[in-house]
Amino acid sequence: MSNTFKPSIPQPSDPQDVSQGDLLANNQSLQYVYGIDHWPLFPSSANDGFHEQVTLPTFPNSIGALPAQPSAITPSLRLFSQIVASVPTLFGISSASATPFPIGAISVNANPGALQLGNIIINFGSITVNAGGGTGTGTVTYAQAFGSVPYSIVVTPMSGGGVAADNFWVSSSTAAGCVINQQGVNNIAPRIFSYVAIGSV
């Protein structure tokens, strides 16, 4: 089967036996290309014509440039895929700005983890802090650094320790991480804290 589409056939002067083969090859090519992301046209079903998925080429590629800012239709939006830290990431570019922006990507799906939604980053995870008979600290390194100090950091005790171990706080915060402190007495056992930090790229 040929996957090469021939847009210039048939010509008025082409013999029928030549055009017939070219037209068959075109039909086969269309079925192959259409079937990549769509419900197959054959065998026929109620789902004919519907998308099953949308596969985007990842930039940079052989085209050599990112999609241009939309101008023909205003307002408008284009979506495309671009590699960020070795991960294909969905981006948009609108008629309002020539700067592409990320739509959303899970940067790290683990502990610690990060989720990016547009220009907002959410870092999350857990850390063990051992206070013993005094003050213990746990240093958090975000899975994806913020562009500046995060807007908000929420810390919650999960397990371990005791009532006296509930005296905890964030003593420092940077774009790359934070320090969680726990005040312990009487050799309180290590305690696990979960954290969620919200900020921007």
C-alpha positions as CSV (number, residue, x, y, z in Angstrom):
1,M,0.0,0.0,0.0
2,S,1.3,3.4,-0.9
3,N,1.2,6.2,1.8
4,T,2.0,8.9,-0.7
5,F,-0.9,11.2,-1.7
6,K,-0.8,12.5,-5.3
7,P,-2.8,15.7,-5.4
8,S,-2.4,16.3,-9.2
9,I,-4.3,13.3,-10.5
10,P,-6.1,12.5,-12.6
11,Q,-5.1,14.8,-15.5
12,P,-7.5,15.2,-18.4
13,S,-4.9,13.5,-20.7
14,D,-4.3,10.5,-18.3
15,P,-5.5,7.1,-19.7
16,Q,-8.1,5.5,-17.5
17,D,-5.9,2.5,-16.6
18,V,-3.3,4.9,-15.2
19,S,-5.7,7.1,-13.3
20,Q,-7.4,4.1,-11.7
21,G,-4.2,3.0,-10.0
22,D,-3.4,6.5,-8.9
23,L,-6.9,7.0,-7.4
24,L,-6.7,3.7,-5.6
25,A,-3.4,4.7,-4.1
26,N,-4.8,8.1,-3.0
27,N,-7.7,6.4,-1.3
28,Q,-5.4,4.0,0.5
29,S,-3.2,7.0,1.6
30,L,-6.2,8.9,2.9
31,Q,-7.4,5.9,4.9
32,Y,-4.0,5.4,6.4
33,V,-3.5,9.1,7.4
34,Y,-7.1,9.5,8.6
35,G,-6.9,6.4,10.7
36,I,-4.1,7.7,12.9
37,D,-6.3,9.7,15.3
38,H,-9.8,9.0,14.0
39,W,-12.2,6.1,14.1
40,P,-11.5,4.1,11.0
41,L,-13.7,4.8,8.0
42,F,-13.9,1.1,7.2
43,P,-15.6,-1.0,8.4
44,S,-18.4,1.5,8.8
45,S,-19.9,2.2,12.2
46,A,-21.8,4.8,14.2
47,N,-18.4,6.2,15.3
48,D,-17.2,7.1,11.8
49,G,-15.6,10.5,11.7
50,F,-15.0,10.9,15.5
51,H,-11.6,11.5,17.0
52,E,-10.2,8.8,19.2
53,Q,-7.2,11.0,20.2
54,V,-5.2,14.0,19.0
55,T,-1.5,13.3,18.3
56,L,0.7,16.5,18.1
57,P,4.2,16.7,16.6
58,T,6.7,17.7,19.2
59,F,8.8,20.9,18.6
60,P,11.5,21.4,17.7
61,N,11.2,19.0,14.8
62,S,11.9,19.0,11.1
63,I,9.8,22.1,10.7
64,G,12.5,24.0,12.6
65,A,10.3,26.6,14.4
66,L,7.5,26.9,16.9
67,P,4.0,27.6,15.7
68,A,3.5,31.3,14.9
69,Q,1.1,33.6,16.8
70,P,-2.4,33.2,15.3
71,S,-3.4,36.2,13.2
72,A,-6.0,35.1,10.7
73,I,-8.8,34.7,13.4
74,T,-9.0,36.9,16.4
75,P,-9.3,35.9,19.2
76,S,-7.8,32.4,18.6
77,L,-5.7,29.8,20.2
78,R,-3.3,27.2,18.9
79,L,-2.1,24.1,20.8
80,F,1.2,22.3,20.3
81,S,3.6,20.0,22.0
82,Q,7.1,21.0,23.1
83,I,9.9,19.1,25.0
84,V,10.4,20.4,28.5
85,A,13.1,18.6,30.6
86,S,12.8,15.6,28.3
87,V,9.0,15.4,28.7
88,P,6.5,16.3,25.9
89,T,4.4,19.2,27.3
90,L,1.2,20.8,26.0
91,F,1.6,24.5,25.1
92,G,-0.7,27.1,23.8
93,I,-0.2,30.3,21.9
94,S,-2.9,32.9,21.5
95,S,-3.7,35.9,19.3
96,A,-3.3,38.1,22.4
97,S,0.4,37.2,22.9
98,A,3.3,35.9,20.9
99,T,4.7,34.0,23.9
100,P,3.8,30.3,24.2
101,F,2.5,29.2,27.6
102,P,2.3,25.7,29.1
103,I,-1.3,24.3,29.4
104,G,-0.4,21.7,32.0
105,A,2.1,19.0,32.7
106,I,3.0,16.6,35.5
107,S,6.7,17.4,35.9
108,V,7.3,14.7,38.5
109,N,4.7,12.2,39.5
110,A,6.3,10.8,42.7
111,N,7.3,12.0,46.1
112,P,8.3,14.8,45.8
113,G,6.0,15.7,42.9
114,A,5.0,18.7,40.9
115,L,2.1,19.7,38.7
116,Q,2.1,22.7,36.4
117,L,-1.1,24.3,35.3
118,G,-0.5,27.1,32.9
119,N,1.9,29.5,34.8
120,I,1.0,28.0,38.2
121,I,3.2,25.3,39.8
122,I,2.0,23.0,42.6
123,N,4.7,21.1,44.5
124,F,3.7,18.4,46.9
125,G,5.2,15.5,48.9
126,S,6.0,14.3,52.4
127,I,9.1,14.4,54.6
128,T,10.1,12.9,58.0
129,V,11.3,15.2,60.7
130,N,12.9,13.8,63.9
131,A,12.7,16.3,66.8
132,G,14.0,14.0,69.5
133,G,14.1,16.1,72.7
134,G,14.5,19.4,71.0
135,T,13.9,21.1,67.6
136,G,14.2,19.0,64.5
137,T,14.2,20.2,60.9
138,G,13.4,18.7,57.6
139,T,14.7,20.3,54.3
140,V,12.3,20.1,51.4
141,T,13.6,20.4,47.9
142,Y,10.8,21.0,45.4
143,A,10.5,18.7,42.4
144,Q,10.1,21.8,40.2
145,A,11.5,25.1,41.4
146,F,9.3,28.2,41.3
147,G,10.2,31.4,39.5
148,S,10.1,33.2,42.9
149,V,9.2,32.4,46.5
150,P,5.8,30.5,46.5
151,Y,2.6,32.2,47.3
152,S,1.6,29.6,49.9
153,I,2.9,26.6,51.8
154,V,0.6,24.3,53.7
155,V,2.1,21.7,56.0
156,T,0.1,19.0,57.7
157,P,1.3,16.3,60.3
158,M,0.5,12.8,59.0
159,S,1.8,10.3,61.5
160,G,4.2,9.7,64.3
161,G,5.1,11.8,67.4
162,G,2.5,12.9,69.8
163,V,0.4,15.9,70.9
164,A,3.5,17.9,71.8
165,A,4.9,17.3,68.3
166,D,2.1,19.4,66.9
167,N,4.3,22.5,67.4
168,F,5.6,22.8,63.9
169,W,6.3,25.6,61.4
170,V,8.1,26.6,58.2
171,S,11.2,28.5,59.2
172,S,12.5,29.4,55.7
173,S,11.2,29.4,52.2
174,T,12.9,29.9,48.8
175,A,11.9,29.2,45.2
176,A,13.8,25.9,45.4
177,G,12.4,24.5,48.7
178,C,11.6,25.1,52.4
179,V,12.5,24.0,55.9
180,I,9.9,22.4,58.2
181,N,10.6,22.6,61.9
182,Q,9.1,20.5,64.7
183,Q,9.4,21.2,68.4
184,G,9.7,17.9,70.3
185,V,9.9,17.0,74.0
186,N,10.7,13.7,75.8
187,N,12.3,12.1,72.7
188,I,9.2,12.2,70.6
189,A,9.3,9.8,67.7
190,P,10.0,11.0,64.1
191,R,6.9,12.6,62.5
192,I,5.9,12.6,58.8
193,F,4.6,15.9,57.4
194,S,2.9,16.4,54.1
195,Y,3.3,19.7,52.3
196,V,1.7,21.5,49.3
197,A,3.4,24.7,47.9
198,I,1.8,26.9,45.3
199,G,3.6,29.4,43.2
200,S,4.3,30.6,39.7
201,V,6.9,29.7,37.0
